């Protein structure tokens, strides 16, 4: 510690602190920082912790609503009311950079981190979703890039499985896409939801002067040093040497920590609680103090450590997993000791809450860092970056018409559209005995027994649309999420988002971020779904360039009655198949153009809020009347893929006879694969078809009879044209595509 | 009667088992922490699934040394009913309360899916009952009945030496085998590579049952199956009968 490096301009730059920011640090401290303090500022003022480049944008989100109990940004996760005194806490977070370097541990600790955010709120985590994006895993040849993408995909999936299965929180759905733009920079966004009573909401404030501060959970090691700062840089070739910035997860420890913390919270001994995630001990001490307007003083000698000889810098910046900071009500210390001894977890009283507003870090009697807590936590510089619009996307132009007979199976075999059973088989998605709808339908549906509530959840983002038109793409992400919930029989409640973008210092990237945020904000207002929390992940670029802008939307809804739970698959032969919405004609940004023609081109489909809300409310009404046997929205691959999925995604295989002659004599690819929005395919009993059609039309939604379920063939007719596919063959390509890619070579 | 759900550090199906016993079957049920030495006061003891001790070393290998396992072994010796599900089955094997072992799945991957388990012996304490299910129907035990239940494990591949397998067959100790939807016991229907498609076995005395599928996840029509109820109904009936006929014994230590 006497050998701490001197504070030189090079060292400051190495910590990602600009000269202007350093001047700000000096004005806060009234002196030069020492090495430890420099490290502390560098992580707290990283993009990951401070949102310094995105905060002005994030303020555009609607964050309030009648059901919002804890707002976005207030605590570790937002909390909303679901009735009868019950509430849910949920949030989505990214672990993109660590997963690019070390996919297994990167993804595993991503799961661990988001779970801690949820039980820090006093909620019992009940399920997770995953939203993943990788470079292509299939394609001609066995290029090094494809092999690497497969390695990352397999590693991330086993990391999520490892952590989630062991801790016993099921991953019940989400989305997985494959696209060149994620090559070398995969996206790993994890969503977790927990349940609690209103009165159980825990806060992360260091309240009560004189209250002892406890460190509980795993010992601090040298792993994950300054991970938050690492996540706030571009990924480069040299990033591989940053392995020490990747944390190592222990789901068993976290399971014990989860149970012990919930037990302790129930005991009433906790005045404040905060997990140690990004920026570890640093973030948890200054944020708890800042929230309560107090100070916190800790002694690093008392912190349980995994190895000897750790410097204050290392201890304060470590991102070792499975640790929490707990402010204990004075006099209740023994309760903490009893509970953590019962669960065989390390714990230590490391400090005290004081009234001087300082985050003071000591080693024994020697003060090694002393920083005004609120200024450290809240006074990070805020930048409004320059934004330059990207050139308009390449127009679609004349497009050769592909043969639908081969195009449909090719779309179903594309890993972004194909069944994800290879993934979900590896996740224990049925633990906690609540998954009413298994992964693979429009939304995941989960019965929370303790509350007797049925929740639906989905995560959505078509990044291809966002790359072509970020604003429209973001609006569609919200609309599609709400549509998926409506198809599952749920009423949308609220949103968490994960904003994944490239380096914000590049004006085009910042423009994408701003467009997407404004699109999300507008759509969230339209659908009355406030944003209750989320995460920003910038610097998602590899040497090849930035990722496609990916503002992932996680949306949660409530299903009133078990009878309303609806899945996409056809259920019975002879049912009528109806389309709610227009035939559509937009091919721009479609997966057909991407997969079959190898182009990302054209303006993506437009969203019309009026039509979208009408089709959602029509499907909701039909479901509540008990008329709907299956409902599925048209998304990637358009109507033909939606119909095929209805045939092949259930326990039982169905054929269907479809007649689209009424749609006119349009090009086959436009007819079958356009991705115009606000369209839902439903199946109803034959005798209910007329009632369903008139009800939808009465609600102002165009509705048409497409045909009937039954037989072994999917047969689509349009005038003189007819295409026929054996359902069994479609199922085979769709079901096995990912497995075949992963086992190839 | 009273049921215990043992909680090892890392158990994660404890709450699901507790819920089914307490709410679905209205049984007086308690959690028992693994540091307790005795489980004498209980008539039915459930070892739930999960990752006891994080599956470190080997699944169930550390949990067998938990203090509570001495109590479980003592009660097993006295004929109490013990039900081990998934990790509970692994612990029972490690503790030698059941023969054989559960090793890494043939695929080397964790597998989570619904399977069909064929009932091979309907004359045991765990597999004999009749139970009401949705739609006013009855589910009645019979040899060959298919029970649809989820599996979720990385180490469910049952192995034993030939003599043990022979004994298991000879004594009708194999209660469940993986089968396809038509009831055929095929390699394709075997999710983990288990010898003879074994999904669950009982000890020679007939009071200790271990199975890899999760009956507690198949007790509600909303979850897609109620077939797991047959196992709970059977074991609860058996425990009640034992409680009545042999209550004085429970006083002995």
Interface residues (C-beta under 8 A of the other chain):
Chain A: X161 X165 X166 X167 X168 X250 X251 X252 X253 X255 X256 X342 X343 X344 X424 X425 X426 X427 X428 X429 X430 X431 X432 X433 X434 X435 X436 X438 X447 X449 X562 X565
Chain B: X9 X10 X12 X13 X15 X16 X19 X20 X23 X33 X35 X49 X50 X51 X53 X54 X55 X56 X109 X110 X111 X112 X113 X150 X152 X154 X214 X216 X217 X219 X220 X222 X223 X224
